[in-house]
């Protein structure tokens, strides 16, 4: 089913303190810290990327999920929140799904990994994502809920991040001159996680 996903990212300096703050605000842990691997597929000419669309196969723990995302018709690049059309479904066999995509002419274009912990309060969703280039939180829900929750977490609108992990990785690559092609723990030399 198609839905509109609205979210922002925040940089998290102290994940332990951040999770304690979520608990104080009444959030309940939905999913414990779980490894997630995402593979973005595209055509050789990067047709999806160039048109603002995304085709992703995600392994989250034992689950496989296929996702399509696109910019909505009324997309505002200057908006405080990131909004995307999202269609998502569970997949029984990840290897078979990957083979189907490749047989249709899509190929892996970018891989990103993280350790993810999910929280919810009945209104919205907060994830704590530990990546090899930093720790981020994602707030997903209605714009009013995002703004209210961010304020309770002590985050100003000027600190909202609306970039994808792919764009954050490209910015990091330019800044560090890293030869890494993917945002994986194997390719990025400095691993930043909540457990280090």
N, C-alpha and C positions, 0 to 999 in steps of 0.2 A: 504494500500500500504506500502511495506517495504521501510524504509529509514535508513540512518545512522545518528544517533544523536551524535553531538560533543558538549561537554560542559565542563565548570569548575564551581566550586563554590568559593565564596569569603566570608570571614567574614566581617560583616558590623557593625561598632561600633555606627555610628550615621545615622540612616535611613533617617532622614529629610534632612541632608546635602547631603546624597547619592542621593536622589531623585532630589534635586536642581541641583546637578552636572549632572545628566542625562538630565535634561531640558536644561542646558547650552550647552550640547553636541548635542542637536537637537533631543533627544528621545521624543516620544509622548506616553502618557499613553494609553495603549490598553485596559486594564481591571483594574477597581478600586479595592481596597482592598477587597478580597473575601475569604471566608472560604473554605478550601479544606480538605477533609478527604480521605485518601488512605488506602486501605486494600490489603495487599499482600497475595496471596493464594499459597499454596504448598501442597504436599502430606504429610502424616504423617511422612515419612522418610526424608523429606526436599530434595527431588530429584531435584527440580528446583534450589534451592539455591546452592546445591552441584555441579551443572553443570553450574553455572554462568548464569542462566536464571531467569526471573521474570515474574509473572502474576499478574497484578494489576487491581483493580476496584476502580476508583476515582470518588468521588462526588465533583464537583467544582461549588459552588453556586447551581444552579438548574440543571446543566448538569451532566451526567454520562458518563464516558469514560473508556473503557477497553483497556489495553495495555499489549503487550508482548515485553520483551527486552531480548537480549542475547549478549554475547561478539562476536565480529566479528572474523572470522578465523585468521586474521592477528593482533589480539589484542596484544598490547605492554603494559604490566603492568607498565613500567617505563615512559610511554609517559606523556607529559605535559598536554594533554587534555584527557578527558574520552570519548571514542567512543563506541556506542552501536547500534546494529541493533534494530530498533523499528517498531512495527506494532501497530497501534492505530485506534480505531473506537468509534464513539458515540454509546451509549446504551440508548434505550428509557425508560426502566424500570430497575433501579438498583437492586431492591429487587429480581426481576425475574432472572437477570443475576447472582446474588449471589447464588440463589437456583440452577441454572444450574451448576455452578462451583462445588457446594457442592455435587450435584447428580453425578458428574463425578469423585468424590473422592478427590477433592481439599478442603482445609479448610483454614479459616483465620489463617495466621501465624504471621503477624505483622501489626499493624495499626500506621500510623503517620499522624499528623494534622499540618496545618499551615494556616496562613493568607497570601495570595499571592496577589501581585500587579504586573501587567505585563506592560512592556515598549518595544517599538520597534523603529528602525530607518530606516526601509526599507531594511536593510541588515541582521540584526540579532535581537536577542530577549534577553531582560534582565528581570529577575523576582526578586522581593524583597520578600523573604520568612521569615516570623516571626514564629519561632518555639518555643517550650517551653524550648529548650536548647540553644537558641541564634538566632541571625538574620543573614541570609545569602543572598547573591545575586547569581543567576545563569546566566552565559553568555552562550548562545547557538547560534551557527552559524558556519561558516567556521573557521578553525584554525587561519588564518591570521586576520580575523575580531575579533576573541576573543582576540588575542594578542594585536592588535591595540587598541581595546576598553579598555582592562585592563590597558594598558599603559596610556591612556588618563584619566582613573580614578585614576591613581597614584598607581597602584597595580603591584608589581614585580611578575615574573613567580614563584619565590620561595614561594609566598603566595597562589598559585593556590591550590585548594582542588579538588581532583578527587574521593573522597569517596561518597558513597550514604548516604542518611539520616539514613538508617538502621545502617550503619557502624559508622557514627558520633554518633548515639545514643548509640551503644555498647561501644564505647570509653568513652563517657560521663558516662555511667553506671558504668564502671570499675573504672573510676577516682573518682566518687562520692559515689560508693558502694550503689547506688539506687536500690530498689527492683522493680522499674517500669518495666513492660514488654513491654509497647508500648510507642511511642513518642506522647502522647496525652496530652492535657491541663488538663484533669482530673487526669492522673496518675503522671505527673511530677509536683512536688510542686511549683517550682519557675517558674512563667510564665514571659517570656521575650518577649515583643512586642513593636512595635513602639509607641503605645499609653500609655505606662507606664513610 
